[in-house]
Structures are given as structure tokens and as C-alpha cells.
Amino acid sequence: MPRKEKYPEKCPWDAGPDQTRSNDDYWRMTNGEDMVTFSKSKLDPNYFYIEKNSEEKKSFLSFQARLTYQKLLDKGYWLEGSRDHKYQQHIHLNGTRE
């Protein structure tokens, strides 16, 4: 029986409420020294480029990029600049951010 892929509900490039990074030029995920960068094709919005550790960029259909994003999350990668990890902003009682 084929294994069913887990389709991600939200990717950082999705538009909509609570999506603050949908207009970024690229999205970088890291796990230790490994780094994977996603970027949208400027010629065709149905394609993404994925580059791992400064290797050659490869072109993927949008749904393949979504599945790759989810697999990387499952393997312990995290989105650089995401609020829920290293770059979490602390809001003090007086409303200022650190």
C-alpha cells in the first residue's frame, strides 16, 4: 500500500491572514549546517526553485515544493526568521520589543 504524503496546511509563501512572509524573495530553512532555500520562479508562478547548500538550483512544481517544505519540517529543519524559534521576539509589559 502506498504511503500517503502529509500535505502542509500553510507554507510561508501562501497569502492570507497571519501570513507575514508571503512576499519575501526567498525562504531559507536550516538544520545545523544544512541549508535549503526556496524561491518562486519569476517566469511561471507554478514553479519554485529549491537549492540545498549552495548546490545547483532545481525547478519544482508548486505542490512538490510544498511537500518538500513539509518533509524538511518533519526532519527538524526550521524556517529562518520564524517567530517560534531562534528569532522569537519578546514583548515586555510596557509594549516594547527586544
N, CA, C and O atoms as a Tinker XYZ file with bonds, in Angstrom:
   392  protein
     1  N      0.847000   -1.183000    0.000000    73     2
     2  CA     0.000000    0.000000    0.000000    64     1     3
     3  C      0.892000    1.245000    0.000000    63     2     4     5
     4  O      1.795000    1.351000    0.830000    81     3
     5  N      0.656000    2.179000   -0.906000    73     3     6
     6  CA     1.489000    3.390000   -0.956000    64     5     7
     7  C      1.298000    4.256000    0.284000    63     6     8     9
     8  O      0.206000    4.357000    0.843000    81     7
     9  N      2.395000    4.871000    0.687000    73     7    10
    10  CA     2.353000    5.765000    1.842000    64     9    11
    11  C      1.746000    7.100000    1.439000    63    10    12    13
    12  O      2.136000    7.674000    0.422000    81    11
    13  N      0.809000    7.596000    2.213000    73    11    14
    14  CA     0.161000    8.868000    1.923000    64    13    15
    15  C      1.041000   10.014000    2.408000    63    14    16    17
    16  O      1.491000   10.021000    3.554000    81    15
    17  N      1.282000   10.982000    1.526000    73    15    18
    18  CA     2.096000   12.145000    1.871000    64    17    19
    19  C      1.289000   13.107000    2.737000    63    18    20    21
    20  O      0.086000   13.286000    2.545000    81    19
    21  N      1.973000   13.714000    3.682000    73    19    22
    22  CA     1.362000   14.730000    4.536000    64    21    23
    23  C      1.442000   16.062000    3.805000    63    22    24    25
    24  O      2.541000   16.579000    3.604000    81    23
    25  N      0.329000   16.622000    3.408000    73    23    26
    26  CA     0.293000   17.881000    2.663000    64    25    27
    27  C      0.260000   19.033000    3.656000    63    26    28    29
    28  O     -0.628000   19.082000    4.507000    81    27
    29  N      1.208000   19.961000    3.567000    73    27    30
    30  CA     1.253000   21.056000    4.537000    64    29    31
    31  C      0.054000   21.985000    4.395000    63    30    32    33
    32  O     -0.379000   22.306000    3.288000    81    31
    33  N     -0.462000   22.402000    5.523000    73    31    34
    34  CA    -1.606000   23.311000    5.504000    64    33    35
    35  C     -1.192000   24.711000    5.081000    63    34    36    37
    36  O     -1.888000   25.359000    4.299000    81    35
    37  N     -0.054000   25.182000    5.600000    73    35    38
    38  CA     0.401000   26.536000    5.283000    64    37    39
    39  C      1.893000   26.513000    5.023000    63    38    40    41
    40  O      2.657000   25.881000    5.752000    81    39
    41  N      2.288000   27.197000    3.996000    73    39    42
    42  CA     3.697000   27.417000    3.699000    64    41    43
    43  C      3.952000   28.910000    3.818000    63    42    44    45
    44  O      3.016000   29.699000    3.699000    81    43
    45  N      5.188000   29.317000    4.050000    73    43    46
    46  CA     5.442000   30.750000    4.261000    64    45    47
    47  C      5.132000   31.606000    3.044000    63    46    48    49
    48  O      4.966000   32.818000    3.179000    81    47
    49  N      5.051000   31.016000    1.867000    73    47    50
    50  CA     4.764000   31.798000    0.656000    64    49    51
    51  C      3.275000   31.912000    0.368000    63    50    52    53
    52  O      2.890000   32.579000   -0.593000    81    51
    53  N      2.429000   31.280000    1.173000    73    51    54
    54  CA     0.984000   31.391000    0.994000    64    53    55
    55  C      0.510000   32.783000    1.414000    63    54    56    57
    56  O      1.016000   33.357000    2.379000    81    55
    57  N     -0.446000   33.303000    0.692000    73    55    58
    58  CA    -1.043000   34.588000    1.059000    64    57    59
    59  C     -2.212000   34.333000    2.000000    63    58    60    61
    60  O     -2.751000   33.228000    2.041000    81    59
    61  N     -2.595000   35.331000    2.737000    73    59    62
    62  CA    -3.748000   35.203000    3.615000    64    61    63
    63  C     -3.504000   35.856000    4.948000    63    62    64    65
    64  O     -2.432000   36.409000    5.189000    81    63
    65  N     -4.507000   35.795000    5.828000    73    63    66
    66  CA    -4.356000   36.415000    7.148000    64    65    67
    67  C     -3.258000   35.714000    7.949000    63    66    68    69
    68  O     -3.062000   34.505000    7.825000    81    67
    69  N     -2.563000   36.469000    8.750000    73    67    70
    70  CA    -1.489000   35.966000    9.607000    64    69    71
    71  C     -0.284000   35.445000    8.823000    63    70    72    73
    72  O      0.571000   34.768000    9.394000    81    71
    73  N     -0.204000   35.745000    7.545000    73    71    74
    74  CA     0.946000   35.349000    6.748000    64    73    75
    75  C      1.775000   36.607000    6.477000    63    74    76    77
    76  O      1.413000   37.430000    5.636000    81    75
    77  N      2.860000   36.741000    7.180000    73    75    78
    78  CA     3.662000   37.955000    7.080000    64    77    79
    79  C      4.831000   37.823000    6.121000    63    78    80    81
    80  O      5.499000   38.815000    5.828000    81    79
    81  N      5.094000   36.615000    5.622000    73    79    82
    82  CA     6.283000   36.411000    4.801000    64    81    83
    83  C      5.967000   35.994000    3.378000    63    82    84    85
    84  O      6.866000   35.556000    2.660000    81    83
    85  N      4.728000   36.114000    2.951000    73    83    86
    86  CA     4.329000   35.627000    1.628000    64    85    87
    87  C      4.988000   36.388000    0.486000    63    86    88    89
    88  O      5.120000   35.839000   -0.607000    81    87
    89  N      5.402000   37.621000    0.698000    73    87    90
    90  CA     6.020000   38.422000   -0.366000    64    89    91
    91  C      7.546000   38.414000   -0.324000    63    90    92    93
    92  O      8.184000   39.154000   -1.073000    81    91
    93  N      8.140000   37.595000    0.534000    73    91    94
    94  CA     9.601000   37.515000    0.591000    64    93    95
    95  C     10.144000   36.991000   -0.740000    63    94    96    97
    96  O      9.445000   36.288000   -1.470000    81    95
    97  N     11.393000   37.339000   -1.047000    73    95    98
    98  CA    12.034000   36.856000   -2.268000    64    97    99
    99  C     12.431000   35.389000   -2.162000    63    98   100   101
   100  O     12.452000   34.670000   -3.160000    81    99
   101  N     12.742000   34.955000   -0.952000    73    99   102
   102  CA    13.121000   33.561000   -0.735000    64   101   103
   103  C     12.826000   33.179000    0.708000    63   102   104   105
   104  O     12.602000   34.038000    1.560000    81   103
   105  N     12.831000   31.862000    0.972000    73   103   106
   106  CA    12.597000   31.334000    2.308000    64   105   107
   107  C     13.681000   30.303000    2.568000    63   106   108   109
   108  O     13.847000   29.359000    1.795000    81   107
   109  N     14.417000   30.482000    3.653000    73   107   110
   110  CA    15.544000   29.606000    3.965000    64   109   111
   111  C     15.226000   28.776000    5.195000    63   110   112   113
   112  O     14.774000   29.289000    6.218000    81   111
   113  N     15.476000   27.472000    5.066000    73   111   114
   114  CA    15.303000   26.550000    6.182000    64   113   115
   115  C     16.669000   25.995000    6.542000    63   114   116   117
   116  O     17.477000   25.701000    5.661000    81   115
   117  N     16.926000   25.850000    7.835000    73   115   118
   118  CA    18.208000   25.336000    8.281000    64   117   119
   119  C     18.032000   24.228000    9.306000    63   118   120   121
   120  O     17.029000   24.150000   10.017000    81   119
   121  N     19.052000   23.371000    9.353000    73   119   122
   122  CA    19.135000   22.318000   10.354000    64   121   123
   123  C     20.620000   22.073000   10.556000    63   122   124   125
   124  O     21.252000   21.373000    9.765000    81   123
   125  N     21.173000   22.646000   11.609000    73   123   126
   126  CA    22.615000   22.573000   11.803000    64   125   127
   127  C     23.304000   23.380000   10.706000    63   126   128   129
   128  O     23.015000   24.563000   10.522000    81   127
   129  N     24.208000   22.740000    9.986000    73   127   130
   130  CA    24.905000   23.424000    8.904000    64   129   131
   131  C     24.203000   23.260000    7.566000    63   130   132   133
   132  O     24.579000   23.910000    6.591000    81   131
   133  N     23.193000   22.407000    7.502000    73   131   134
   134  CA    22.441000   22.226000    6.251000    64   133   135
   135  C     21.478000   23.381000    6.048000    63   134   136   137
   136  O     20.842000   23.853000    6.991000    81   135
   137  N     21.379000   23.828000    4.805000    73   135   138
   138  CA    20.523000   24.957000    4.477000    64   137   139
   139  C     19.804000   24.666000    3.150000    63   138   140   141
   140  O     20.425000   24.237000    2.178000    81   139
   141  N     18.496000   24.904000    3.129000    73   139   142
   142  CA    17.695000   24.730000    1.923000    64   141   143
   143  C     16.954000   26.039000    1.679000    63   142   144   145
   144  O     16.310000   26.578000    2.578000    81   143
   145  N     17.056000   26.546000    0.438000    73   143   146
   146  CA    16.421000   27.808000    0.088000    64   145   147
   147  C     15.351000   27.590000   -0.964000    63   146   148   149
   148  O     15.594000   26.936000   -1.979000    81   147
   149  N     14.168000   28.136000   -0.726000    73   147   150
   150  CA    13.047000   28.091000   -1.661000    64   149   151
   151  C     12.877000   29.484000   -2.258000    63   150   152   153
   152  O     12.992000   30.483000   -1.547000    81   151
   153  N     12.605000   29.554000   -3.549000    73   151   154
   154  CA    12.274000   30.835000   -4.177000    64   153   155
   155  C     11.289000   30.591000   -5.311000    63   154   156   157
   156  O     11.334000   29.555000   -5.974000    81   155
   157  N     10.391000   31.564000   -5.529000    73   155   158
   158  CA     9.401000   31.438000   -6.605000    64   157   159
   159  C     10.041000   31.762000   -7.940000    63   158   160   161
   160  O     10.928000   32.611000   -8.030000    81   159
   161  N      9.584000   31.078000   -8.970000    73   159   162
   162  CA    10.020000   31.415000  -10.321000    64   161   163
   163  C      9.371000   32.723000  -10.724000    63   162   164   165
   164  O      8.175000   32.918000  -10.507000    81   163
   165  N     10.140000   33.612000  -11.302000    73   163   166
   166  CA     9.589000   34.889000  -11.757000    64   165   167
   167  C      8.907000   34.747000  -13.119000    63   166   168   169
   168  O      8.137000   35.617000  -13.525000    81   167
   169  N      9.191000   33.649000  -13.821000    73   167   170
   170  CA     8.596000   33.421000  -15.143000    64   169   171
   171  C      7.264000   32.684000  -15.067000    63   170   172   173
   172  O      6.366000   32.943000  -15.869000    81   171
   173  N      7.131000   31.766000  -14.108000    73   171   174
   174  CA     5.920000   30.963000  -14.004000    64   173   175
   175  C      5.597000   30.735000  -12.532000    63   174   176   177
   176  O      6.370000   30.069000  -11.843000    81   175
   177  N      4.478000   31.267000  -12.021000    73   175   178
   178  CA     4.153000   31.158000  -10.600000    64   177   179
   179  C      3.846000   29.728000  -10.131000    63   178   180   181
   180  O      3.697000   29.490000   -8.932000    81   179
   181  N      3.751000   28.784000  -11.063000    73   179   182
   182  CA     3.501000   27.390000  -10.691000    64   181   183
   183  C      4.783000   26.642000  -10.346000    63   182   184   185
   184  O      4.740000   25.463000   -9.996000    81   183
   185  N      5.922000   27.323000  -10.442000    73   183   186
   186  CA     7.209000   26.680000  -10.190000    64   185   187
   187  C      7.994000   27.388000   -9.098000    63   186   188   189
   188  O      7.896000   28.600000   -8.910000    81   187
   189  N      8.776000   26.585000   -8.387000    73   187   190
   190  CA     9.685000   27.065000   -7.355000    64   189   191
   191  C     11.076000   26.533000   -7.648000    63   190   192   193
   192  O     11.237000   25.485000   -8.274000    81   191
   193  N     12.069000   27.263000   -7.191000    73   191   194
   194  CA    13.445000   26.783000   -7.233000    64   193   195
   195  C     13.838000   26.390000   -5.820000    63   194   196   197
   196  O     13.565000   27.113000   -4.861000    81   195
   197  N     14.480000   25.239000   -5.704000    73   195   198
   198  CA    14.963000   24.777000   -4.408000    64   197   199
   199  C     16.461000   24.530000   -4.544000    63   198   200   201
   200  O     16.917000   23.862000   -5.472000    81   199
   201  N     17.212000   25.084000   -3.600000    73   199   202
   202  CA    18.665000   24.956000   -3.612000    64   201   203
   203  C     19.120000   24.461000   -2.246000    63   202   204   205
   204  O     18.733000   25.023000   -1.221000    81   203
   205  N     19.938000   23.417000   -2.225000    73   203   206
   206  CA    20.448000   22.884000   -0.965000    64   205   207
   207  C     21.949000   23.137000   -0.876000    63   206   208   209
   208  O     22.710000   22.749000   -1.762000    81   207
   209  N     22.361000   23.789000    0.199000    73   207   210
   210  CA    23.778000   24.009000    0.492000    64   209   211
   211  C     24.557000   24.571000   -0.693000    63   210   212   213
   212  O     25.635000   24.070000   -1.013000    81   211
   213  N     24.041000   25.582000   -1.333000    73   211   214
   214  CA    24.699000   26.264000   -2.456000    64   213   215
   215  C     24.971000   25.356000   -3.653000    63   214   216   217
   216  O     25.859000   25.644000   -4.455000    81   215
   217  N     24.224000   24.273000   -3.780000    73   215   218
   218  CA    24.325000   23.425000   -4.963000    64   217   219
   219  C     23.495000   24.054000   -6.073000    63   218   220   221
   220  O     22.932000   25.133000   -5.889000    81   219
   221  N     23.414000   23.405000   -7.200000    73   219   222
   222  CA    22.633000   23.922000   -8.322000    64   221   223
   223  C     21.147000   23.990000   -7.967000    63   222   224   225
   224  O     20.603000   23.064000   -7.365000    81   223
   225  N     20.498000   25.088000   -8.342000    73   223   226
   226  CA    19.060000   25.230000   -8.116000    64   225   227
   227  C     18.315000   24.256000   -9.020000    63   226   228   229
   228  O     18.689000   24.048000  -10.174000    81   227
   229  N     17.249000   23.661000   -8.472000    73   227   230
   230  CA    16.416000   22.757000   -9.255000    64   229   231
   231  C     14.994000   23.289000   -9.249000    63   230   232   233
   232  O     14.547000   23.873000   -8.261000    81   231
   233  N     14.290000   23.089000  -10.343000    73   231   234
   234  CA    12.927000   23.593000  -10.506000    64   233   235
   235  C     11.924000   22.515000  -10.097000    63   234   236   237
   236  O     12.065000   21.347000  -10.458000    81   235
   237  N     10.906000   22.931000   -9.335000    73   235   238
   238  CA     9.854000   22.025000   -8.867000    64   237   239
   239  C      8.496000   22.680000   -9.045000    63   238   240   241
   240  O      8.364000   23.902000   -8.966000    81   239
   241  N      7.495000   21.856000   -9.287000    73   239   242
   242  CA     6.124000   22.357000   -9.302000    64   241   243
   243  C      5.743000   22.790000   -7.895000    63   242   244   245
   244  O      6.340000   22.341000   -6.917000    81   243
   245  N      4.759000   23.652000   -7.798000    73   243   246
   246  CA     4.340000   24.208000   -6.523000    64   245   247
   247  C      4.003000   23.122000   -5.491000    63   246   248   249
   248  O      4.418000   23.221000   -4.337000    81   247
   249  N      3.260000   22.097000   -5.893000    73   247   250
   250  CA     2.869000   21.066000   -4.928000    64   249   251
   251  C      4.096000   20.282000   -4.467000    63   250   252   253
   252  O      4.126000   19.824000   -3.325000    81   251
   253  N      5.108000   20.113000   -5.319000    73   251   254
   254  CA     6.323000   19.418000   -4.921000    64   253   255
   255  C      7.117000   20.258000   -3.917000    63   254   256   257
   256  O      7.718000   19.720000   -2.986000    81   255
   257  N      7.114000   21.558000   -4.109000    73   255   258
   258  CA     7.789000   22.448000   -3.163000    64   257   259
   259  C      7.098000   22.386000   -1.806000    63   258   260   261
   260  O      7.766000   22.379000   -0.772000    81   259
   261  N      5.774000   22.341000   -1.797000    73   259   262
   262  CA     5.023000   22.244000   -0.540000    64   261   263
   263  C      5.359000   20.950000    0.188000    63   262   264   265
   264  O      5.572000   20.951000    1.401000    81   263
   265  N      5.406000   19.846000   -0.551000    73   263   266
   266  CA     5.720000   18.556000    0.070000    64   265   267
   267  C      7.154000   18.538000    0.600000    63   266   268   269
   268  O      7.415000   17.994000    1.672000    81   267
   269  N      8.070000   19.127000   -0.143000    73   267   270
   270  CA     9.459000   19.201000    0.301000    64   269   271
   271  C      9.564000   20.038000    1.567000    63   270   272   273
   272  O     10.273000   19.666000    2.502000    81   271
   273  N      8.861000   21.167000    1.602000    73   271   274
   274  CA     8.835000   22.019000    2.795000    64   273   275
   275  C      8.369000   21.212000    4.008000    63   274   276   277
   276  O      8.986000   21.285000    5.071000    81   275
   277  N      7.294000   20.448000    3.860000    73   275   278
   278  CA     6.755000   19.656000    4.969000    64   277   279
   279  C      7.746000   18.574000    5.403000    63   278   280   281
   280  O      7.932000   18.347000    6.599000    81   279
   281  N      8.381000   17.907000    4.438000    73   279   282
   282  CA     9.357000   16.865000    4.779000    64   281   283
   283  C     10.526000   17.448000    5.564000    63   282   284   285
   284  O     11.024000   16.825000    6.502000    81   283
   285  N     10.961000   18.643000    5.179000    73   283   286
   286  CA    12.053000   19.282000    5.901000    64   285   287
   287  C     11.639000   19.634000    7.326000    63   286   288   289
   288  O     12.425000   19.460000    8.257000    81   287
   289  N     10.420000   20.126000    7.505000    73   287   290
   290  CA     9.918000   20.396000    8.864000    64   289   291
   291  C      9.929000   19.121000    9.691000    63   290   292   293
   292  O     10.331000   19.133000   10.854000    81   291
   293  N      9.486000   18.017000    9.089000    73   291   294
   294  CA     9.447000   16.737000    9.790000    64   293   295
   295  C     10.838000   16.240000   10.165000    63   294   296   297
   296  O     10.996000   15.505000   11.140000    81   295
   297  N     11.859000   16.644000    9.382000    73   295   298
   298  CA    13.236000   16.223000    9.646000    64   297   299
   299  C     13.955000   17.156000   10.626000    63   298   300   301
   300  O     15.132000   16.952000   10.921000    81   299
   301  N     13.266000   18.165000   11.125000    73   299   302
   302  CA    13.858000   19.043000   12.126000    64   301   303
   303  C     14.381000   20.359000   11.591000    63   302   304   305
   304  O     14.995000   21.118000   12.341000    81   303
   305  N     14.160000   20.656000   10.327000    73   303   306
   306  CA    14.549000   21.957000    9.786000    64   305   307
   307  C     13.583000   23.010000   10.316000    63   306   308   309
   308  O     12.443000   22.701000   10.663000    81   307
   309  N     14.043000   24.245000   10.375000    73   307   310
   310  CA    13.169000   25.343000   10.795000    64   309   311
   311  C     13.373000   26.513000    9.859000    63   310   312   313
   312  O     14.445000   26.691000    9.281000    81   311
   313  N     12.343000   27.297000    9.721000    73   311   314
   314  CA    12.353000   28.446000    8.832000    64   313   315
   315  C     13.101000   29.592000    9.493000    63   314   316   317
   316  O     12.731000   30.031000   10.582000    81   315
   317  N     14.156000   30.081000    8.838000    73   315   318
   318  CA    14.908000   31.205000    9.388000    64   317   319
   319  C     14.003000   32.413000    9.539000    63   318   320   321
   320  O     13.204000   32.730000    8.658000    81   319
   321  N     14.144000   33.079000   10.672000    73   319   322
   322  CA    13.354000   34.269000   10.926000    64   321   323
   323  C     11.962000   33.976000   11.446000    63   322   324   325
   324  O     11.178000   34.901000   11.662000    81   323
   325  N     11.636000   32.702000   11.654000    73   323   326
   326  CA    10.298000   32.394000   12.155000    64   325   327
   327  C     10.193000   32.820000   13.610000    63   326   328   329
   328  O     11.167000   32.741000   14.358000    81   327
   329  N      9.051000   33.257000   13.996000    73   327   330
   330  CA     8.837000   33.777000   15.347000    64   329   331
   331  C      8.909000   32.687000   16.402000    63   330   332   333
   332  O      9.176000   32.975000   17.568000    81   331
   333  N      8.673000   31.438000   16.011000    73   331   334
   334  CA     8.598000   30.377000   17.006000    64   333   335
   335  C      9.941000   29.694000   17.262000    63   334   336   337
   336  O      9.974000   28.635000   17.890000    81   335
   337  N     11.036000   30.266000   16.799000    73   335   338
   338  CA    12.330000   29.640000   17.041000    64   337   339
   339  C     13.352000   30.682000   17.455000    63   338   340   341
   340  O     13.069000   31.509000   18.321000    81   339
   341  N     14.501000   30.661000   16.871000    73   339   342
   342  CA    15.644000   31.451000   17.277000    64   341   343
   343  C     15.360000   32.949000   17.340000    63   342   344   345
   344  O     15.866000   33.637000   18.227000    81   343
   345  N     14.559000   33.458000   16.410000    73   343   346
   346  CA    14.344000   34.896000   16.327000    64   345   347
   347  C     13.056000   35.344000   17.007000    63   346   348   349
   348  O     12.455000   36.342000   16.609000    81   347
   349  N     12.639000   34.624000   18.009000    73   347   350
   350  CA    11.409000   34.971000   18.709000    64   349   351
   351  C     11.553000   36.342000   19.353000    63   350   352   353
   352  O     12.556000   36.633000   20.004000    81   351
   353  N     10.551000   37.167000   19.166000    73   351   354
   354  CA    10.574000   38.496000   19.756000    64   353   355
   355  C      9.901000   38.445000   21.117000    63   354   356   357
   356  O      8.846000   37.834000   21.289000    81   355
   357  N     10.531000   39.094000   22.070000    73   355   358
   358  CA     9.964000   39.159000   23.417000    64   357   359
   359  C      9.278000   40.503000   23.596000    63   358   360   361
   360  O      9.895000   41.548000   23.388000    81   359
   361  N      8.030000   40.487000   23.972000    73   359   362
   362  CA     7.291000   41.718000   24.184000    64   361   363
   363  C      7.214000   41.962000   25.695000    63   362   364   365
   364  O      6.706000   41.131000   26.448000    81   363
   365  N      7.720000   43.101000   26.112000    73   363   366
   366  CA     7.726000   43.457000   27.527000    64   365   367
   367  C      6.356000   44.009000   27.934000    63   366   368   369
   368  O      5.502000   44.298000   27.096000    81   367
   369  N      6.187000   44.139000   29.227000    73   367   370
   370  CA     4.929000   44.646000   29.757000    64   369   371
   371  C      4.626000   46.052000   29.254000    63   370   372   373
   372  O      3.458000   46.402000   29.084000    81   371
   373  N      5.647000   46.861000   29.013000    73   371   374
   374  CA     5.384000   48.214000   28.548000    64   373   375
   375  C      5.163000   48.280000   27.034000    63   374   376   377
   376  O      4.993000   49.369000   26.486000    81   375
   377  N      5.164000   47.120000   26.346000    73   375   378
   378  CA     4.843000   47.078000   24.929000    64   377   379
   379  C      6.022000   47.173000   23.990000    63   378   380   381
   380  O      5.852000   47.063000   22.776000    81   379
   381  N      7.238000   47.379000   24.534000    73   379   382
   382  CA     8.393000   47.448000   23.636000    64   381   383
   383  C      8.879000   46.050000   23.313000    63   382   384   385
   384  O      8.630000   45.091000   24.043000    81   383
   385  N      9.586000   45.967000   22.183000    73   383   386
   386  CA    10.117000   44.681000   21.766000    64   385   387
   387  C     11.619000   44.668000   21.946000    63   386   388   389
   388  O     12.275000   45.708000   21.893000    81   387
   389  N     12.155000   43.478000   22.161000    73   387   390
   390  CA    13.608000   43.356000   22.354000    64   389   391
   391  C     14.236000   42.673000   21.162000    63   390   392
   392  O     15.451000   42.476000   21.133000    81   391
